[in-house]
């Protein structure tokens, strides 16, 4: 009985994803057709690709804006009593010192060993 519920869930998710992709492709095709109509020198295939890319770029920007606004909303709802749960300044400085020492040690170790491509060129 549980796997039947899982199959139904996966099926519904697949249908929703298919519907979303169909809408995305339709918007990209419409944008490509408009671009091909405005500039007939652009092939319909290239215009469709440009339409798809522009649609997904706009969708990404909108999603990032919504994500940023939700973070801002969450930050406004944080009460003043939660300040004691963070790290102290001494803990932050200690971790920063440890990280910078590790990075410097790795840089010194990697700069000391030369690979095959870093041999000096013979002089002529």
N, C-alpha and C positions, 0 to 999 in steps of 0.2 A: 504494500500500500504506500510506503514511503517513497519508493522509487517512482511510482506513478505520479506522485506530487512533484518530484524532482523533474520528471520528464515534462510535465505540464508547465512547470516554471521555466524550464529551458526553452520550451516551445513558444511560450508567450514572449520571453526575452528575444528570441530569434525573430518573431514577427514584428516586435517593436523596432528592433535594429534594422530589419529589412525595410520597414516603412520609413524610418529615419533616413536610411541611405537612399531610398527612392526619392524622397523629397530633396535631399542634397544633390543628387544627380540631375533631377528635373530643374532645380534652380541653376545649376552649372550649365546645363544645356540651354536654358533660356538666356542666360548671360552671354554664352558663346554665340547664340544665334543673333542677339542684339549687336554684339561686337562685329560679327561677320556682316551684318546688315549695314552698320555704320562705316566699316572699312572693308569693302569687298575684296581687297587684295589679300586679306588674311584668310587662310584656309579654314574651313569649318572645323576640322579636327583640332587645329591649334587654338582656334577661338574657344572651343569647348574646354580644352585643357586650361586655358587662361581663366575661363569662367569658373571652373571647379576650384582652381587655386585661390582665386579672389574670394569665393564663397567660404572656403575653409579658413582663410586668413581672417575674414570678418567674424566668422563664428568663434575663432580662437580669441580674438580681441574682446568680443562680447562676453565669453566665458571668463576670461581673466578679469574683466571689469566687475562682473557679478561676484567673483571670488574675492576680489579686493574689497568690495562693499560689504560682503558678509564678514570678512575679518574686521573691518572697521566697526561694524555693528557689534561684533563680539567683544572688541576692545572697549567699547563704550559701556558695556554691561558688566565689566569686571569691577568688583567692589574694592574699596581701599584696604580691606582686611586681608587680601590675598598677597600683599606685598612681602610678607614675611616668608612666603613659600619659595622665593627665588634664591639665587646664589648671593652670597655676600661679595663685597669688593675684593676681599683677600682671596676667596676661592676663585674668582674670575682671573685675578692676576696670576695665581699659581698655575692654573690650567693654561693660560696664555704663555707663560714662561716655559712650561713643559713642552707645549706644541712647538714653540719657536726653537727651542734647543733641539728637538727631534728633527725638525726641518733642516736646520743648519748642519746637523750631523749627517743627514742623508745627502745634502748638497756637497759637503766635503768628501764624503765617500764616493759619490758618483763622479765628481770632477777629478778625483785622483786616478780613476781607471779610464783608460782610453780604449775606444772600440777600434775596429778595423778601418772604419771610414774616417777616423780622425788622425791618420798618420800625416806627418808633415810631407809636403811635396819635395821631390828632389830638385836641387838647384841645377840650372843649366849653365 
